[in-house]
Amino acid sequence: MKVAYQGEPGAYSERAVRSAFPDADPLPCDTVRLVFSRVTSREAPFGVVPLENSQAGSVNETYDLLQHTSLLRVVGQVLVRVDHALLGVPGARLEDVRRARSHWQALAQCEEFLSSLRIEPVPVHDTAGAARVIAESGSPEDAAIASVDAASIFGLAVLAERIQTEKENFTKFAVLGTEDPGLGEPDTTSLVMAVLDRPGSLLGALQPFADRGINLHKLESRPRRGKAFEYLMYVDVMAPAGSPELDAALKEVEDHTSMLRVLGTFRSAGEPI
């Protein structure tokens, strides 16, 4: 079974794929959008995309794509421990590195390390892809921020390990699909809503969850495309879709929103891998 993911072999996304689907054939994709496309076209029954980092925050592209598709939903979640390393060509020295390539989120997570050494961050589409580019370049002044696994795959030297600012660094990955992947009984539901522009609407949209003892695990606003200075609220609630309590709460929430959608229901991520 193919499972699409954003990145190249050695990427953290591939690690998430192998954790959720140990027997899968990982299908690398250049972008998050392409992962959505591969699953929508049924080239792969499932896809794995980054959702949120414990340090750098949400991956906005993923949330925007989820909001604009009705063909896919979130059906699972994986939590990956992210330990970044600075990788260089064999023989390179840390003090000679002038530029570091990586995904923009990885660069943000390692900002203090890079600043302290006056290394210029250069964003690229993927951590493992950055490692491949450095291996091909042969330049001792260029390095990649990626996993130690990527160093082994591309024959690079590890110049520094665990360079992220927050040493306890985790990324949540969403499993996309149209069917139940068998990853456990759902206990979480992701929602997106547009709250009405009138006093008390946000309170009115959230109160039904509190009244029924449903905990909110995430609450975040994002600009609404095509609606200048209007915002969408992304909400994760600790209840499965279809449960009587959540159904009743959502019926009340509708009175305070102009748009309300379920993005998926799934088993929340367990221990990090």
Beta strands, then each sheet from edge to edge (+ up, - down):
strand 1: 2-6
strand 2: 25-29
strand 3: 46-53
strand 4: 57-58
strand 5: 73-81
strand 6: 85-88
strand 7: 99-103
strand 8: 120-124
strand 9: 142-146
strand 10: 157-161
strand 11: 170-177
strand 12: 188-195
strand 13: 216-223
strand 14: 231-237
strand 15: 257-266
sheet 1: 2+ 1+ 3+ 4-
sheet 2: 2+ 1+ 3+ 11- 5+
sheet 3: 8+ 7+ 9+ 6- 10+
sheet 4: 13+ 14- 12+ 15-
end
